[in-house]
Amino acid sequence: MLRKITSIILSFMMIFSISITGFANSDTKIQLSTERAISKGSPDKDADNNTAKNSGKVIIVDIIRTNLENFNNIKFIRTKLKSSGYVALMNIRGDKGYDDKRNFATMGASTRANISSDLELDFNDTLDGAKLYKSATGWKPGAINLVNINNIDFVNLTTGDYKSKIGYLGETMNANGKRISVIGNNDYYENGQLVKNRDFCLTFMDSKGRLFGGNTDDINKKDTNYPFGIATDYEKLKKETQKYYNESDLLYVNTGDTYRLDKYKMNLNEKTYKKMKFSIYNNVSDYLDYIFSIAGKNDTVYVMSSYPSNLEYINNKKLTPIMRFDMSDGGSGLLNSATTRRDGIISNVDFGAEILNRFGLKNEEIIGKKLTSLEKNGNIDYLLKDFEKIVSISSIRMSVINIYVSLVSIVIIAAVISLWQKNRIPRRFRGRVINTLKEASKLGLIMPLAFLSAPMLQSSSKSMISLSIVFFSIIYYLVPKIIFKKDDMKQIGMYSLIMISVICLDAFFATPLMESNIMSYDPMVAARYYGIGNEYEGVVIGSAILGFSVILEYKKFPKWIIGIILMGVLFISAYPSMGANVGGAISGMIAFLVYILLINNVKIDIKKCVLILLATVLLVAGFAVADIALNIGSHLGNFVKQIMVNGPMEIANVFLRKIEMNILLAQTTIWVNFLLVALLLLSIAVFKPGKFSGAIKNRYPYVYKGFLSIIVGCLVTLLVNDSGIISAATDSLYLIVPIVIIMVIEYKEKTESSIE
């Protein structure tokens, strides 16, 4: 049975992978942004803001290389936030990593962009630069032109994972008659040479690399009291601001001095750094006062820091503040996004969609979402506390997971070796050693449950988060042991049922535990923001199947009810507004249907496999329709929309990205070690003890059928998930740990019978 199911699944995987790879390679032509037609976007009829309704303007002030606490030290911001303003922390990750250029490009692109920090950007506002630009691109130059746009775009398209289309914010604005201007620069000296830094133009240029208004060159003055002897000339800046405000619909201002201060910090001592910082913040505060004095009643003003300081980045603080002030709205609170579904956390891909929405526009190729406001008192304190928790979890995440996986792997290997070589252990210690290893192996099922439960205590610091995990681990170990005493199978059944119950309850209430879970996703990494994470995708399958298998071993429970419950679990874990895990929908559907057929003694043949696959396709299609019809905006709905916009090649790109991610994970993640341990144990369990698998089948027939279904789930999730290795590893926890425990039970019974 196992061989037949496995061969069918593997055959499907091979055919699908080969067809996708062949399809992806069928059209390898690269089309540069300067070769594409202009993307015009369309009116956004749902744009419900005063700026869009009354033709207001947008002003963006970028106080780069600062954080939320710094904002609170700027007098004008501190005072303004007492009466109005919506605030969020923005993810800054680009394609393949973090740096200013990737972030700036992503903010104005269709999705994450790969503009490496090694690439020099030649933004030029001279006549010669305009001529060079036209000869290189064939397009009419603007006031400021990215002369090497073709090279920049080629690198992005050929080395990036997302193949993003850069400059879509600016292009959509230009195509709809909206004028953009930028003012300022981040120029500094390096080795005595002036380095011209106008990277922020990546956000606001069109896809051809052009900006049609602004002053990025003549805005500074010499002042030895400032970093590098360069200071922003705020008197000139105010004049230029008034000029370009009158001429533009969107005005972006980069204050410059805060960037230079961060670059220059190593040359200062604590006293001189504070002195420069105080002076710069006073200038910024005065300038913001001026900005709000000229802003019209229909305007929207954004104050943001597009990238953190070097120290913040080193300390793993990779979210930056953004504030929105609608001049006609005196409310205050948090900014939200459907991209993240987390109060006060947004993504840089949302920036372009948000700005377009302020002008009543949208572009379907931009995957980000407009921002919505949530009234909340104490918004700054809330975000500071939430950010502390995010950073604490992120900082200890890998250490804790590595310890957990390593410990469980070592315990399982030690337990198997102890059983295999039991005669080499002194008789008086033998039973104690094997029993201790058996109890320790239960941590494999207890710890994921403790990780998920720990956020209930609302801990923010590293130490308190760690203590919360320890506390719940002890509780979950002791309670089942007290209830079921020496019945290990009932104990692991209880772990599994509690696990799937907590996951479903959490998903039903929009995953508040999952989003603060040390074994789940990280908003700074931005692989996922909501729903059930890839780590717990495998846990859902394994815990549900193992839990109900143990019930069936001890109780005559109606199997049709189990089928209904499993479909309910699948719905909650995969529905776009709950668990929102597409990979989980596919692997869960297949694994659960296989399990339902097996426990009902239905023979699985080719016809049944085809029906299972058909049911899975219909399920995913149903979720996709619901996602789009209800405008939920989950990963599945976005994927379908991107296929509609970009064509079927989007399918190939996504699956190739999944394959590449799994190859990378196979080389880097510690979970691959657990998969190897799982394969080793399965080999030993099947071959070394001879008839061990047959013994499981005879003694625990439902658990055995559950094992087969879990194996199917592991195989499928390897194919359909971009972190399939991790999902398969967590799924196999519910296969390997019970096998070890059953092996120990068999050993103890043989030992007791031999004594008698």
N, C-alpha and C positions, 0 to 999 in steps of 0.2 A: 504493500500500500504506500509506504513512505517513498519507495523508489519510484513508483509510478507518478505520484503527485510531484515529486521533486523534478523528475525528468521533464514533465509537461511545463512546469514553471520555468525551468532553465531554458528550455527550447524557446518559449515565448520571449524570455529576456534576450536571448541571442538574436532572434529574428528582429525584435524591436530595435535593439541597439544598432545592428548593422544597417537597418533601413533608415534610421534617424541619421546615422553618420553619413550614409550615402546621399541622403537628401540634403544634408548640410553642405556637403562638398560639391553638390551639383551646380552651385552658383557662387563662385568665390570672388567675383568682381567687386572691387571696392569703389563706392561712389562717394567722393568727397563732398563736403557741405557746399563748396563753391560750384559743384556740378549739379546740385539738386535744385528743383524748383522751389520757390519761396513757399513756406508753410504759413498760411494766413490765419489759421485758427477760425473761431466763429464767435458770435455773440453768446454771452452766458445769460440766459433768461432768468436764472436763479440767483443772479448777483443781487443780494438784498443788503446793500450798504449805501450810505448817503453819498459817498464819493462817486460810486458808479451811477447812481440815480440823478445826480445833479452836476455831473461833469467836473468833479473836483480834481485836485492834484494830489500826487504822492511825493513825500519827501522822506528820504532814507539817510540817516546819519549813522555812519559806521565808526564806532570807537574801538577799533580793532585791538586785539591782544589784551583785552580786559575781561573781567568776570562779573558775576552778579553782585558780589560783595563790593567790588570796585564801583559799580554803578551806584550802590547805596552810599558811597563816599563822595559822589558828585552832587553838590548841593541842589542844583536845579532838579535833577532826577529824583532825589530823595523827597523833595518838597512836592513835586508834581504827582508822584505815586500815591501821596496821601489822599488825593481827590479823584484821580482817574488813571487809566492805563491798564492794559492787559499784557501779561508777561508769560513767557515760556522759555524753556531751554531747548536749544536746537542741536541736533546731531550734526556732526561736521564730516562724516566719513564720505570719501569719494570712492571711485572704482579702484580697487587694489590698494587702498590705504588712506592715510591722512596727510594732508599738507594744505597750505593756503590755496595753491593753484587748483588742486582737485576740488576743493570745497567751493571756490568761486565759480569754477566751470559748472559744477553740479547744480548750483543754485539757479543757473540760467539755462540748463540743458533739459533734454527730455527725460533723462534719468542719470544715474551716477556716471560721472565722466572720469577718464583717466588722463589727466594732464600732469605728467611726472614733474617733480620739483627740479629734475635735472634739465628740463627743457627751458630754454631761454625764450621769453615772449618779447617780440619786437613790436610793441605798440608805438606807433609813430604818428605825430601830428604835424610833420613838416611837408612841404611841397614835394621834395624829393621822395619822401616816404610814400606819398600818395601815388606818385608815378610808378615806383617800384611795385606797389600793391596792385595797381591796375594791370601792369604787364604780367604779374604772376597769377592773377585770378581772372582777369577779363571783366571784372565788375567795376562800376563807377565807385571811386573812393569816397569815404566820409570825411569828417573832420579829424577823427582818430581812427587809425587802421592797424589791424594786426597783419603786418607784412608777411609773416611766415605762417599764416592760417592753414595753408595746405599741409605743411609738415606737421603742425600741431594736430590737425584733424586726422591725418593718416595714422599717426602714432595711437591716437585714441581709438580709432576703428580697428586697428590690427592687433593691438596689445590689450585692449580693454575687454572685460568680461561682458559688459552690457551693450557695447556697440552704440553708445548714446549719440544723440544728435545735439551738438553744442549750439548755443546761441539762440535757442528757441523762444526764450522770453523776449529778447530784443527784437527778434524777427517778427513775432506776432504783434508786438506793439507797433513796430514800423509799418507793417502791412495794413494796420487799421488806423493809420494816421496819427498815432500817439508819439510825441517827441520825447526823447530821452537825452539827458545831459548828465555828465559826471564831473565832479570837481575834486581835486586833491591828488596826492600821491604818497607813496611810502618810500621815497628816495632816501638813500643813506650812503655813507662812504665805506669802502672796503679796500684795504691796502692802498689808501690814498686816492682811489678812483671812485667817482660817483656811480653808484648803482641805481639805475632808474627802475623803480618797481611800480608798475601800474596793473598788477595782476587782477585787481577787482574789475577791470574792464571785461574780463571773461564772463562775468555775470550778465552784463547789460548790452554787450555787442550783439549784432545779429549773426545769423549762421555764416555769413560771408566775412565776419571779422570786423565789422564797421560800427562806429559810433558817430552820430551826426551832430553832436553838440557837447561842449564842455571845455574845461581847462585843467589839464593834468601836468602842465609844465611850469607855468609862471604863477605859483601860489605860495612859495616858501620864501624865507628870508634868512640871512646869516645871523646867528646869535649863539655865542659861545656858552651861554647859560643853559643851552638845550642839547640833547643828544646829537653827537656828530657835528655840533656847531650849526645845526639846521633847525629852524622852527617854522611852524605853519604861521603865515602872516594872516592873522585873524581879521584885521581891518580889510585887507584885500579879499579875504575869503567871504566876508559879509557882502562886499560889493558884488563879487562874482555870484554869490548865492542869489541876491536880488535880481541880477541880470538874467541868470538862467532859470530862475523860478518863473519869471515873466514869460520866458521863451519856451518853456517845457511843460510837459504833462507829468513826467517822472524826473525827479532830481535826486541823484545819489551824491553824498558828500563823504569823503574819507578824511578824517581829521589828521591822520598822519603821525602826529607827535607820539601817540601811545604806541604805535608800531616801532618807531625809532627808539623809544625808551626801553622797550623790551629787548631790542637788538643790542642796545648799548649798556645794559644793566651790568654786565660783567666788568665794565670799566669803572664802576661806581662803588662807593662804600655805602653803608646803610644811611648815613646822614645825607650825603649828596643825592642818593636815590630818592629819598623821601622829599627832599627839597624840590627836585625836578618834577616828581610826580604831583606834588601839591600845586605847583605852578601850572602844569599842564591841565590838571583837573579843573582848576579855576577858569582857565581859558575855555575849556570845553563847556563848563557850566554856563558861562557868559554867552557862548555861541548858541547853545541850546535855547537859552532865553530869547535870543534874537530870532531863531527859527520859529518858535511858537508865536512870536509877535507878528510875523509876516504871513503865517499860515492862514488860509481862508477857512470859513466855517464848514465848508464841504470837503476839506482836505483830510488826508490821513498821514500821520507822521510816524515813522518807525525809527526807533533808536536801538541799535544792536551792536554786538561784537561778533564779527564774522569768524573769528578764530581765536583760540585761547593763547595765553602767554606760554613761553617755553617751559616755565616752571609748572604751570597748570597741566600742560601736556605730559610732562615727565611724571607728575603725580596722578596720572590717569584721570584727569578731569577734562573729558572730551565732549562736553556740552557747553554751548555758549548762550548768553542771554539775548533775547529779542523782545522788544516792547512795542506795542501798537497803541497809538493814541488817535482815536477818531475825534476830530475837533468838534463834532456835533453830539458826541456821546460822553457823558461824564461818569460812566460806569467803570468799575475796576475788577480785576480778577485774573483768570488764567486764559491762555490761548490753547485751543485743542485742535487736533487734526485727525481725520479718519485714517491717515497713514499709520499713526501710532496707537490710537484709541487709548491714550494715557493722558490724564489731566496735566497740562503744563509741559508736555514733551512733544516736540515736533521734529520733522526731518528737514534737512536742507533741500530735498527734492520738492518740498511743499512751497518753497519760497517763490518760485516762478508762478505756480498756480495761484498763490495768494495775491501776488501783485497784479496778475491779469484780472482776477476777480474784482479788484478795486476799480478796474476800468470797464467792468461788464463784459469781459472777454474770457475765453478759454481755448486751450489747444489740447485736443484729445491725445496727442502724442506725449504730452507732459504727464508723467505718472503721478505726480504729487497732488495733494488735495488742498483746497482753500482752508483757511483757519477759521474756527468758530470761537466765540467768547463764552466763558463760564464765569458768572459772578461769584467772587470768593473774597472774603475779608482775609487779611494777613497773607496775601499772595506771595510776597517775597519770603516770609518766614516758612511758608509751606514748601516753596521750591528749594530753599536752602536745606531744609531737613530731608526732603526727598532726594536731593542731589547727594547729600552725605551718605544716605542709604545705598544709592546706586553705585557710588564710588567704592564704598566699603565692600559690597557684594562682589563687584568686579575685581577688586584688588585681591580678594582671598579665594575667588572662584576656582581658578586653576589649581591652586595648592590643595584645597579641600577635595576637589574631584580627583586629582592625581593620587592623593592619600587613600581615598575611598576605593578607587578602582584597583590600585596596587594591593591594598590590604585584602580585598575580596579575592583577587586573583591568587595571591600567595596562600590564603587560607584554603581555597578550593584545591589548589595543586597539592598543598601539604596534606589535606584530608585524603585525597585520592592516593597519594604515595603511601600514607600511613596505613590505609586499608590494603593496598597492594603488598606492602612490605611489613605487614603487621607483626610477623614473627621476629623481626629484628628489633622491635620495641620491647623493652623489659616487661614481663607479664604484669607486674604490679602497677606499672604506669600506663599500660596499653589502653585500657578502657577509659581512663581519665583523659589521656591525650586525644583519643578519637572523639570522645564526647565534647571536649572543649572546642575542637575544630568544627564539629557539627554545629554547636551553638554560635560560634563566631561566623559561620557561613550564612547564618540568618541575617546578618548585617546587610547582605546583598539585597534583601527585600525590605529591610527596615529603613535603611538610610534614605532612599528616594522618598519614602513617606515622611521621614523627619525633615528632609529638605523642603518639601512642599508645605509642611505644617508650620515650620519655624516662623514665616512671616506673620502668623497670627499674633505673635507677641510684639510686633511693631518695633523691632530693634533696628538701630541705625548704625551703631559702631561695629567695628570688626569683632571685638571681643564679645559683645552682647549677641551678635548674630551667631557666633560659634557656640556660645553657651545655650542659645535657643535650640540649636540643632542637637546638642548633647542631651538636653532636657527631653526633647521629644523622642530621641532614640531610646532613652532609658524607659520612658513611658510605654512606647510601642513594643519594647522587648518584654517588659514585665507583665502587662495586662493580659495578653494572650497566654503567656506561660502560667499565670495564676488561674485563668479560666479553664484551660485545657490541660494543665499540669504536664504530663509526660507524653501527650499525643502531639508529636511534631507535625504531622500532616494537617491536623486541624489548626495548628498555630500558623503554618504558612498559608493555609486557606484564609484565615482571618486577616493576615497581613494584606493578602491580595484583595479581599473584598473591601477592606477599609480604604486601600489605595484607590481602587476604581471609584468608590463612592466619593472620596474627597475630590478626585479629579473632575468627576461629573458635576458635583455641586459647585466647584470653583468655576468650571467652564460655563455653567448655567448663569452665574452671576458675573460674567465678563472677566474671568480669570484674575482676580486681585492677588491671589496667592502665587499663581504661576509667574506673574510679572516681577515679583520680588523674590524669586526662588533661586538659590545658588546653583541649582543644576538645570536651570532654564536659560532663557535668552537675556541678552544685555543690550539696553537701549543705546549704549555707546558703540557697540559693535554693529548694530543695525541690521543683523541678519534677519531678525524678526522682532516685532514689538508687542504682539498680542496673540491670544489664542493659546493652544497647547503646543509647547515647544517640541522640537525634534527628539530631544532626549526622552520626553514623556510620551511621544507617539508610540514607541516600543513598549513602554510601561503599560499603556492603555490596553494594548493587545494581550500582552503576557498576563497581566494581573486579572483581567476579566475572564480569560479562558481558564487560568489555573484556579481562580477562586470558585467558579462554578463547577469545575471538575472535582474539586475536593467535596463540595456539597453533594454531588451525585454519588460519590463514593460512600457517603454516610447516610444520605436521605433519599427517599423516593420522591424526588422533586419533579414536577411536570416539565418535560423537556420543551414543550411549546412555549411555556412561560419564559424559560431561559432564552429561547430564540427571540422573543419579543423584547426582553431586557437587553440582550446584546445589540439588537437593532436600535434601541433607545440610546445605549452607550455610544454606538456609532454615530447616531444623529447629533448628539450633544457634542461629541468630540470633533466632529467635522463640519457642522453647520457654520456658514460664514460669519454669523454674528455671535457664535459661541466659541467652540474650540478652533474653528477655522483652519484645520490642518488637512490639506488636499491629499498629501501623501498618506496621512492616517486614514482618510476615507477609502483610498484604494486598497492599501494593505490590510486595513481593518475589515473591510467588506469581504475580501477574499478569505482571510483567516477565519473570520466568524462564520461564513457560509460553509467552509470546509468543516469546521468544528460542529456546526449544527447537523450537517449530513452524517458525520462520523458517529456522533452520540445517538443518532437515530438509526444506526446500522445501515445506512444507504451506501451502496457501492459507488465509488467515484470513478467514472470513466471519462472518455474524451468528451462525450456529449455534456456531462455534468460540468466539466471544466469550462466548456464554451459558454454554457448558461451562466456560470459564476462570473466569467469575464464580462458577459453582456449585462448582467445585473449591476456590475461595478461601473461600467460605462454609463448606464442609465442613471445611477446614483450621482455620479460626478456631474453629469449633464444637468440633472435636476437642481443640484446645488448651484451650478453656474447660472442657470436661468433665474433662480431665486435671488442670487447675489445681484445680478444686473437689474432685475425687475424692481427689487426693493431698494436699489441704490445703496447696498451695504458697503461695497468698496473693499472687499477682502482681497487676498492674494489671487484667489481663483478668478474673481470678477475682473481684476486688473489684467490678468493673463489673457482672458478671453478678449477683452477690449483691445489689448495690444496685438492680438492675432488679427482682429478685424481691421486695425489701422495699418499694421506692417505686413500682413500676409502670413502664409503658412511657414515662412522661414523663421518666424518667431518661435514656433514649436521646436524646431531644430536647435536654435540658439539656446533656449531654456534647457533642453535635455542635455546638450553638450556641456552647458555650464554645470549641470548636476553631476555629470560624469567627471568633469575636471575637479569639482569640489570633493568628490569621493576619493579620487586619486590623491589629492592633497591631504585629505584627512587620513588616508591609509599611511601616509608618511609622517604625520605629525601628532595625531590624537592618541591619547593613552587608551581610548576605548578599543582601538584595534588590537591591543594586547589582550583585552578581555575576550574578544572574538576568537583569538588564537587559543586562549585557555579553554573556551567553550568547545572548539573543534577537537582539542586534545582530549578533553574529558569525554566527549561523545565517542571518540575512537576507543578510549580505554573501556568505557561502559559497554560498548557493543562487542569488542573483540577480546579484551583481556580476561574479564570474568566469565567468558563463554556465553552463558544464557541469561545474562543480566537483563537485557532488553525484553526477553521473553518473560522473565520473572515480573517485571513491571507490568507487562501487558496482562498477565494472569492475576496479579494481586491488586493492581490499581488500573483496571481497564479504562476508566474514564480519564484518569490522569494521563495515561498513555496516549489516548486519542487527543487530549489537550496538547501533549508534547508535539505530536505530528502537526497540529494546527499552528502552534507557535513557530515551528520550523518553517512552515509555509509563509507565515507572516514575516519572518526574518528575511527570507529570500525575496519576497515582493518589495519590502521596504528598501532593500539594497538598490533596487531598480528605480523606484519612483521618487525617492527623496534625495535632495541635494546633500543631506547629512545622513545618508542611508546606513553608513557604517555605525554611526552613533545609535541610531534608532534600532538597528539590528542587535547591537550589543546590549542595549537596555531591555529589549524584548527577550533576549536569551538568558537574562537573569532569572526569568521565571521558568526556564528550562533547566539550567545548570544547578542552581541552588537546590531545587527539589530532588534532582538526581543524586546529588551528594548526600542529602538527608536520607533518601531511600536506601542508598548503599550502606549508610551507617545503621539504619534500622535492620537491614538484612544481616549485617555483621553481628549486631547485638543479639538478634534472635538465634542465630547459629551458635553463638558463644553460650547463650543461656541453655540451649537444648543439649549442647555437648557436656555442660556441667551436670545437667540432670541425668 
